């Protein structure tokens, strides 16, 4: 026995979406920056070093002395020689006054006055040790430095925004449809039968 059947086939409609993303573009320029650095102020003052060399003792050791001191020494030596000569003449005079006591006085005085002592010779131009002295005053350096701060000037630049709106577009991607089929359906009328 065949039962009547209704066969229904359908398809849903489908909606498609086209999506355009929004677009943001940002243009950003670097900030304007100016930096100037003034030079530091530096002042340097120097007091010269001083080296003093005293060789007067070495020169005096070899007989070279300043004129003033040489004159003074010669004057002192002459005065001493004059005093000793005066004393010698007095002693000899005193002895000559007693010539009646001792008859040999005159030859003795003549011999003393006629003989000169032998001079000793030695190398005299070698100065003694520590004849030259040194004195050094070191140099003095004063440094006065002043650092100048840098001058910074900055200017901020504005950002530029470019915006493009996005969008959504809908469309019918698939149509809907409905199909109905009848199977084994018969219409029975008067003396006839028809299959639908």
URLINGI-V685166 format. One record per residue. N is the residue number from 1. RES is the residue in one small letter. PHI is phi in radians with two decimals (NA if undefined). BURIAL is I if it has 24 or more other ideal C-beta (glycine too) atoms within 12 Angstrom, else O. Layout:
n = <N;N>
res = <RES;RES>
phi = <PHI;PHI>
burial = <BURIAL;BURIAL>
This chain:
n = <1;2;3;4;5;6;7;8;9;10;11;12;13;14;15;16;17;18;19;20;21;22;23;24;25;26;27;28;29;30;31;32;33;34;35;36;37;38;39;40;41;42;43;44;45;46;47;48;49;50;51;52;53;54;55;56;57;58;59;60;61;62;63;64;65;66;67;68;69;70;71;72;73;74;75;76;77;78;79;80;81;82;83;84;85;86;87;88;89;90;91;92;93;94;95;96;97;98;99;100;101;102;103;104;105;106;107;108;109;110;111;112;113;114;115;116;117;118;119;120;121;122;123;124;125;126;127;128;129;130;131;132;133;134;135;136;137;138;139;140;141;142;143;144;145;146;147;148;149;150;151;152;153;154;155;156;157;158;159;160;161;162;163;164;165;166;167;168;169;170;171;172;173;174;175;176;177;178;179;180;181;182;183;184;185;186;187;188;189;190;191;192;193;194;195;196>
res = <x;x;x;x;x;x;x;x;x;x;x;x;x;x;x;x;x;x;x;x;x;x;x;x;x;x;x;x;x;x;x;x;x;x;x;x;x;x;x;x;x;x;x;x;x;x;x;x;x;x;x;x;x;x;x;x;x;x;x;x;x;x;x;x;x;x;x;x;x;x;x;x;x;x;x;x;x;x;x;x;x;x;x;x;x;x;x;x;x;x;x;x;x;x;x;x;x;x;x;x;x;x;x;x;x;x;x;x;x;x;x;x;x;x;x;x;x;x;x;x;x;x;x;x;x;x;x;x;x;x;x;x;x;x;x;x;x;x;x;x;x;x;x;x;x;x;x;x;x;x;x;x;x;x;x;x;x;x;x;x;x;x;x;x;x;x;x;x;x;x;x;x;x;x;x;x;x;x;x;x;x;x;x;x;x;x;x;x;x;x;x;x;x;x;x;x>
phi = <NA;-1.77;-1.52;-1.20;-2.32;-2.01;-1.88;-2.05;-2.10;-2.40;-2.37;-1.32;-1.31;-2.17;-1.76;-1.78;-2.12;-1.88;-1.94;-1.79;-1.19;-1.20;-2.23;-2.07;-2.13;-2.03;-1.76;-2.21;-1.54;-1.15;-1.12;-1.48;-2.28;-2.15;-2.17;-2.14;-2.07;-1.11;-1.17;-1.20;-1.68;-2.14;-2.10;-2.14;-2.05;-2.19;-1.76;-1.04;-1.25;-2.27;-1.96;-1.96;-2.00;-1.89;-2.00;-1.11;-1.18;-1.12;-1.15;-1.14;-1.12;-1.74;1.61;-1.78;-2.27;-1.05;-1.00;-1.06;-1.22;-1.10;-1.09;-1.12;-1.12;-1.12;-1.14;-1.11;-1.12;-1.13;-1.12;-1.12;-1.11;-1.13;-1.13;-1.13;-1.12;-1.13;-1.12;-1.14;-1.12;-1.16;-1.08;-1.12;-1.14;-1.09;-1.21;-1.21;-1.20;-1.82;-1.11;-1.22;-1.49;-2.34;-1.37;-1.57;-1.15;-1.10;-1.10;-1.13;-1.13;-1.11;-1.12;-1.09;-1.32;-1.49;-1.56;-1.92;-1.21;-1.24;-1.46;-1.60;-2.00;-2.58;-1.17;-2.01;-1.85;-1.72;-1.23;-1.30;-1.15;1.01;-1.36;-2.06;-2.02;-2.07;-2.41;-2.14;-1.84;-1.15;-1.23;-2.05;-2.08;-1.99;-2.03;-2.05;-2.05;-2.23;-1.49;-1.68;-1.24;-1.18;-1.77;-2.02;-2.11;-2.19;-2.31;-1.40;-1.71;-1.46;-1.34;-1.94;-1.83;-2.10;-2.06;-2.05;-1.17;-1.51;-2.76;-2.21;-2.01;-1.78;-2.62;-1.52;-1.41;-2.61;-1.35;-1.58;-2.68;-2.44;-2.21;-2.07;-2.12;-1.91;-2.23;1.01;-1.90;-2.16;-1.87;-1.83;-1.97;-1.25;0.99;-2.60;-2.58;-2.23;-1.65;-1.63>
burial = <O;O;O;O;O;O;O;O;O;O;O;O;O;O;O;O;O;O;O;O;O;O;O;O;O;O;O;O;O;O;O;O;O;O;O;O;O;O;O;O;O;O;O;O;O;O;O;O;O;O;O;O;O;O;O;O;O;O;O;O;O;O;O;O;O;O;O;O;O;O;O;O;O;O;O;O;O;O;O;O;O;O;O;O;O;O;O;O;O;O;O;O;O;O;O;O;O;O;O;O;O;O;O;O;O;O;O;O;O;O;O;O;O;O;O;O;O;O;O;O;O;O;O;O;O;O;O;O;O;O;O;O;O;O;O;O;O;O;O;O;O;O;O;O;O;O;O;O;O;O;O;O;O;O;O;O;O;O;O;O;O;O;O;O;O;O;O;O;O;O;O;O;O;O;O;O;O;O;O;O;O;O;O;O;O;O;O;O;O;O;O;O;O;O;O;O>
